[in-house]
Structure formats: C-alpha cells, structure tokens
C-alpha cells in the first residue's frame, strides 16, 4: 500500500507538471501571436530600428527571419552610410559611426587577424587587411572580411614589395575585391582581389581558385594609373593622362578608350583623382570637380549639379566613395560629404571629422567631429589604421567581374 507521503508527493508532482504545461501553452500562444504579426506592422516596426536591432529582428522566429531576408536590401538602402574606423593600437575591435543617428557600434575582429598591419582598402563591404606574422613575406597573407556578415576569405600575400621592411600603407593606391565569373571552366564561386601600386607601374591581382598572383606592368602604356574600379562587370582604370581604360583579366591586358572632352590633370601622378561607380553611372572625381563618363556618346560630361544626390568622398588611398540619394535618411542633397581623419597626440584619442560642402563650393557648410575612444587597447599616440565610408547596401552583395 502506498504511503500518504508518497501519495502527496505524487500529487505535488502532478500539480507542478500541470502548471508547467499550462505556462508552456500560454508561452506558445504568445510566441505564435508575435510570429503571426502582419507584414505591414513588421515594416512599421523595422523603420525605427538601427542596423544592429534589425539584424536581431531576423533571429526572433522563422516568419520574422523571412521578413528580414525579403526586405533586408530595402532597409540597408534607406540607411545612412557609416564611418568604419580603427587606430594603430586596435588589437581586437573596429568601430562604426552612424552619421544619421550619431550612434557608435563596435565589432570584434576574428582572433587570427588581430595582428593585421594595416588595411589596404574597403571594397564591396569588405575590409582588405594585410597581416604580417614573420620576417618571411611568403608566410604572410591577406584577409578579406565582411565585418557585418562575418564572411572571410584568405589570399596569399602579393609578390611586391619583396621584403617586409618595404611594406607600408603609402605603397598602395587602391585595392578592390569582387566576385569573379569565368566564361568557361568555372565551378562554384570565385573571388578576385586587385591591388594598384602608387609608385611602381604595376597592377597585381589574384583569383581565389588559382591562389597565385599575376602582375601587369604598364611601363609603355602612358602615365601612372591613379585608380581602379568595378563597373558593369569590368575593371575600369584612369591614368594621369586623363585616359580611361578597361583591364582584361583573361588576357592580362589594358585597352584605353577614345573619349572626347577629357580634362587635363597635370603631371602629378599621386593626385587624388578617383573613379566612382554608382547608380549605373561612372564618375571621375577631381574634388570639387565631378565628371560623368558617357560611354554611349564616348565623352566626358562635367557635372554642375548633383540634384537629389550627394557625393560621399573617402579619405586618401583607402577611400571608398559613392554617389547616393541621402533623402532616404534625412541627409542633404547636392553636397559633398568629405571624410578626413586627424589625430590628437593624447592617450586614447583619435579624432575623425567629415565636412559637408555645398556642391562646387570651397567652404564647408558644416563640420562634424567624431571621437573614437580607444581605452583598453594600449597607451600613447594613436594614428589611423582604418578610416573609410562604409555603405551598407553593398555589404550584402559583392560586385561582379567577368573575365572578358
């Protein structure tokens, strides 16, 4: 016969189980109610979210994850550009600044790239980082990483410069990263990285499936190449003779276009003249002058008014620039947002600023100071290692290059 103590214990367990099941049913009903929110209401909610909250929205449940995936590109397009920054003392983190909300974000770098020497550029939403581990250059490597998605690709180190003492950020003028599509013999997705040297007439590029670098020397091809950019599935270049050309990856050759009304840039091959590809158009920026390249009419067209667009002009050799519509996030149109970092010789202080210029005017309308604190990552003077515009729409879609 069962004892009263055993009987009461059994009844207590049954009551606890009943209450637990009841609480579970209530929780399931509430969860189901959240999961069944109409798409229109989710769209209203998402408008008030920052980029971090929007990413978390996609992790709530399956229906919200589907909404996140479907409307992600629209959300990113309506978001203001960010400033991505890291100082020379940075060991684990890089920072982001939202120019619309003035919010700062911090993202942790993968452990195996915390020793990166410097950033060669920002392209297609990826940071191109040079990691120097030993005195043997052949053992060093390039890490290409998307700080938002976490996607990473490793490339072998480029063959030039030949010794580690010659590596410094002023060696390189521009780096681009893109998805690569071969006309034949390609299986799976390949990636391309191309690096332009500032002082030596050489283009270096590597395709992930080959895992080896190729070099194109252009000593007999006119002036120095000032910039390279991916546009309409091809790699376009501009040189100091104001000539624009297309680089053919398959034949490793450069063909210049015959274009009318090209301005003269002078003989200074290190001048900050940039190619900018945006909204299906190709621009040349010689700040504050902007030209549009009309490929159908084969001519340069000087831009006198940006209309509802604004030019986001990056800093120095790492610059990442775009022409976009800022009205979606409350920015000012027909302006130049000029990003420029400067350093204060104080512990844990590196200052970045961007100037807002009315288009074709010399004086800034507004100067915004961004202070990136670096406490906990070392002491002493901190200079800039990464400072660039970061455009969220391109962070989820890599630009494509064909081998023709």
N, C-alpha and C positions, 0 to 999 in steps of 0.2 A: 504494500500500500504506500502511496506517495505521501511524503511528509508535508505538513502545512507550509514549512519554509520553502520546500521545493516548488509547491504549488504557487505560492505567492511570487516566487522568483520567475516562474514561467509566465504568470500573468503580467508581471512588470516588463518582461522582455517583449511580450506581445504588444503591450501598450506603446512601448518605445518604438517598435517596428511600425506600428500603425501611424504614429505621429511622424516618423521619418518618411514613410511613404506619402503621407499627406503633404508634408513640406516639399517633397520631391515633385509631386504633381503640380503644386502651386508654382514652384520654380519653373517647371517645364512650360506651364501655361504662360507665365510672364515672358520667358525666353521666346516662346512661339509668337507672342504678341509683338516683341521687338523685331523678330525676324520677318514678320508679316507687314512691317511698315510699308506704305506705298512708295513707289519710286519718286514721286513728286515731293513727298515730305523729306526723303533722304537727300534729295537735291537741295532743298532749302537748308537743311542741317549742314551739308557739306560746304555751303558758301561761306559760313562763318568759321571754318576750320583753317588752321595753318597746315603746313606741309607735314609736320610730324603727326598731328591729330588725324589728318586724312589717311596717312599710312596705317595708323592704328584702327581706323574705321574698317579697313579691309580685313582685319583679323577677328572681328566680333563673331560673325557667323557666315554660313555659306551664302545666304542671299545678299548680305552686305558685301561680301567678297566679290560676288558677281557684279554688283553695282560699282564697286571700286574699280574693277578691271575695265568695265564698259565706259566709264566716264573719267578715267584717270587722265587721259591726254587732254580732255577739255579742261579739267581742273588745273593741270600744270600750265596750260596755255594762258589761263586767266591769272596766273600767279606772277608776282614781280620777280625780276632777276635777283639772284643772291650774290653776295661777295664771298668767295672762298679764300681763306687765309690760314697761313701757318708761318711761324717765325723759325729762325735758325735754332732756337732752343727746343722746338717742338719734338717730342720723342714718341708720343702716343696719340695726339689728337690734332685735328684740323677744325677750323671754326667756319660757321656760315652766318652772314648777316642779311636779314630781310629788309630791303630798303623801304618797303611799304609800311610794315608794322614796327620796324626798328627792333625786332626780336633777334636774339643770337642763339645759334644752335652749336652744339659740339658733337663731333662724331669721332669715334675711336678708330685709329688705323690698325690694320692687321699686324699681329706681333712680328711677322717676318719681314715687314717693310718699315719698321720703326727706325731703322738706321739709314733711311734714304738720304742721299747727299743733297739733292735739290730736285725741284720739279721742272721738267723740260717744257711743260705746257699743259693746257686744258683743252681737250678736244672731244666732241660728241658726248659731253658729260663725264668724261674720264680724265683722271689725273695721270700724267705720264711721269713716272718717278725713276730717277737714276739711283740705284743702290750700290754703294762701294763697300765691299766687305774686306778685301785684302789688297796687297800690293800687286797682285796678279790680275790685270784687267780682264783676262779671259774668263775669270771666275765671277765677275760682276754681271749684273743683269738689269733689265728694265722691267718695272712692274707697272702695268696699266690697270687702274682700279676705278670703279664707279662707286663713289662714297655713299650713294643712296641705295643702290640695289645690292652692293657688295660683290658684284661680278668682277673677277680678276683674271688677267692674262699675263703670262710671263714671256718676255722676249730675251734672247741673248744680248749682251752688250754690243753696241755698234763698234766697228773696227777703228774709227777715228774719233778722238785723238788716240795715239798709240800708247801713251803712258799716263798713269794715274795723276801725275803732277799737273798735266795739261787740262784736266777736267775742271771746268768752272762754267757757271751759267752764261757767261758772255761769249762762250764758244758757239752757241747755237742761237739761231734767229727765229726758228719756228718748228713746231712738231705737230703732226696731225695723226689721228687714229681713226680708222674706218673699217667697216665690214667689206670684205673683198669677194667679188664674184668672178670666177674664171669662165671663159666662154666654153671650155671643154675640160674634161678630166677632173672636175671638182666634186668631191664628196663631202658633205657636211659644210659647216660654216667656217670660213677662213677670215682672218683679220690682217690688216695692214697697218704698219707704223712707218712714217716717213719723217726724216729729220733734215732740216736745212741748216747748213753751216753758215755762220755770219761772215767769216773772213776767208774761208777757202772755197773755191768754186766746185763744190761737190754736193750732190743730193744722195742721201743714204736711205734705203728702205728695206724692210723685211716683211715677208708674208709668213704667217704663223705655220702653215703647212710645210714650208721649206725650212723654217727655223735657221735661216742664214741670211746675212746681209748682202745687198748688192749696192754698188756705188756707180753714180753717174757723174762724170767730170765734164764740165762745160767750159773749159778754158777758151775754146774758139767759138763760143756761142754768144758773144756780146758781153754786156755788163753783168754785174752781180745780180743774182736772184734775191729779191727783197722779201718775198712772201709766197706762200703756197696755200691753197685752199681746195676743199672738195666742193664741186658744184656740178649738178646734173650728171652725177655718176662718173665724173672725170676729175683729174687733178689739174688745176689751173695755176700758173705761175705768173709773176710780174717781176721785171728786172729794172735796173737803174736807167735803162734807155727808154723807159715808158713803153716797153713791149710786153704783151700778154701772150702766153703760150699754153699749150696742152702737153702734159707729160704722158707718154705711152708706157705703161708698165710692162706689157708683153715684150716690146722691142727695146725697152730702156732707152727711149729717145724723146727729144723735146722738139716740138714744132710750134713756131711762133705764128700768130695770126696777123693778117694785114688789116689794121683798123685805122680809120680816119680820125682826125682832130685830137690826136694824142698830145697831152701837155708835156712839157719838159720838166724833169725833176732835178736836173743838175747832176754833178758827178759824185755826190756823197752817197756811197752805196749803203751806209748804215742808217740812212734817214728812215724815220718811222712811217713808211708808206705801206698800207695794208690792203689786202683783198678781203672783202666781206661778202659772204653769200647768205642772203636772207630772202624769204618770201618768193622764191623762184627767180631772183634777180642777183646779178653780180655787180658789186660796187668796188670802187677804189677810193680809199680814204687817205688824203693828204691834209690832215686836220689844220684848219677848219673846212678845207675844201673837200667836196664829195662828188665823185663822178659815177655815173651808171654806164655799164658796158652793154650796149645794144648789139647783141650778136647777130640778130637778123639783118640789121642795117649796116653792120660792121663799122661801128663808130663809137667814140666816147661822147657822152652827153653830160654836161655839167649840171648838177642838181642845185637849184636855187631855193627850193622849199621842200621840206620833208613831209609837209601835210600833217596827217594824223599819226605819222611815225616818229620815232626817236632813235638816234644812234647811240648805242652803248659801246664806248670805246675803251678797250682794255689798256693795261699798263705794260710798257716795254716789250721785251721779247716773248713774254708769256701771254701776251694779250689774247683774249677771246672776245670778239666783237660781233654785234648783231644789230640789225635794223628791225625794230619791232613796234607794235602798237601798244603804248603804255596806258591807254584809256581804260583797259580792262581791269586794271588795279589802281586807278586813280593817279597815274603819273602824268607828266607834262609832255605834250607832243611838240613836234618841230624843234626839238632841243638835242643837245649832245650831252650825255652823261659820261663825263671823263673821269676814270678811276686812276688814282695816283697814291701810292703808299709813301709815307715818310716815317723816319724812325727818331724817337727821342732817346737820348742816352740816359735812361733811368731804368732801374731794375723793374722787370716785369712790365715794361711799357713799349708797345709798338703801335703807332697811330696810322690809320688809313683814312683817306678822305676821298670824296668824289665831288667834282664840280659840275654844276648844272649850267650849261651855256645855252642861251638862245641861238638858234642855228645862224651861222655866218656872222656872229658877234664875238669879239675878243674877250670881253669882260664877263665873268661868271655872274649869273643871277643869284646863285645860292651855293654855299659850300657846306657840305655835311661831313662832320668828323666822326669816325668810327674807332672806338678804342677797344682793342682786343687784349684783355689781360692774359698774362702767361704765368701766373703764380703756380708754383709747384712743379715747374718744368725747368728749373735751373735759375741761376742768378747772373747778373751782369747785363751787358749790352746785347739787345736782340735785334737782328736785322731780318728782312723779309725773305722767306723761302718760297711761299706761295701767296700770290695776290692776284686774283682774276675775277672777272664776272663769271657767274655760273648760271646757265639758262636751263631751267627745269624741263621744258618740253623736249630738249634734245637728250636729256639724261636717260630717257626710256626708249629712244630709237636711234640706233647708230647709223651714221651716214654711210651710204653705199658707194663703192668704187668698182668700175668694170675694168677689165684688163685690155680694153681695146685702145 
